[in-house]
Amino acid sequence: MRPVPGMLAAACAFAAMLAGGWWLSSRDEGSAMTSSAVTGVRDIDPPLAVAVSAGASAASIGARADSLRDTEVDGGVRVDARGRPQPDRELRRLFDYFLSRTGEQSPEAIRVALIAHLQPHLAADALATVLAWFDAYVALERDSVAAGHEARDMEAAVARVRSLRRERLGAELAQAWYGEEERAYDDALARRRLLADRSLDEATRARRVAELDARLDPQWQAERAQGLELDSAVRQSRAFEARRVDAATRYAEREALYGREAAQRLAQLDARKAQWQDRLRRYAAQRQRVLADTALSDSQRRQRMASLLQGFDANERRRVDALARNGLLPGP
């Protein structure tokens, strides 16, 4: 059965995240900068929760960060009636906003800027809790990249990262930040296994798939019913790479399986991945030359290293920084 374009787009996006080496951070909400969010009081359970969110200009928390200049802080901290921070997605967005400075500022400077933003609004114990969550989140980001590269396959990588999330964040925070996407992955994996189970007759398979689909959020049901296996394009692309399959053969096989639109999307993905690897190789070579230049002072070396990252956007800088910290940059 040929997949509908919506699910095809989702599969291609998933493959793109894998190809870029940053899919494990799962930034489905991204680091979009808001311009009209208001700091104030919001109703949650229990009510009377104070929100520390957007409204502060990025210029007030570090004018040196070009990627944040003239933007407003995205995300925020909500506290309940007893002043306890709430572990919700708004908090994760706030962390992502400040971490977009990775490569422009040191990890210590980023943390100091976050403290400066939160300190006027939070009691000392609440601030300490938020900073502990931030430190755990940064460690998770770093370790997740390494786990993705070391895993033998996609399922093993997902399982390892899921475990890391609970190790670094605890069950409550991991569920709040990643529960929705993990449920979506579990549903997709269960569906794929049902479709691949040759011990089932067609009627039993169809009934079980229908039962599974009935539990899905309504917006997913129509597309999931088309039978797309979430990671089929990813696994096929990895097999192509292992066999060094040429572009024309890849296109032909993909067109036969998924249709022309899918083949075109995946060809574009191949090109993007190749371009990204070329950029990483150039950066790694330039970085190595800077590190090996004994004539540079520490200050000059930091400036040179920062300048090497100027060709990457904020999200790419986080990816490059994580790869460099874990010794995963490509060789020449």
Secondary structure, DSSP 8 states (H G I E B T S, - for coil): ----HHHHHHHHHHHHHHHHT-GGG--SSTT---SS---EEE--SSS-EEEE-S-SBGGGG-TT-GGGTT-B----EEE-TTS-B--SHHHHHHHHHHHTTBTTB-HHHHHHHHHHHHTTTS-HHHHHHHHHHHHHHHHHHHHHHHHHHHSSSHHHHHHHHHHHHHHHH-HHHHHHHHHHHHHHHHHHHHHHHHHH-TTS-HHHHHHHHHHHHHTS-HHHHHHHTT---TTHHHHHHHHHHHHT--HHHHHHHHHHHH-HHHHHHHHHHHHHHHHHHHHHHHHHHHHHHHHH-TTS-HHHHHHHHHHHGGGS-HHHHHHHHHHHHTT-----
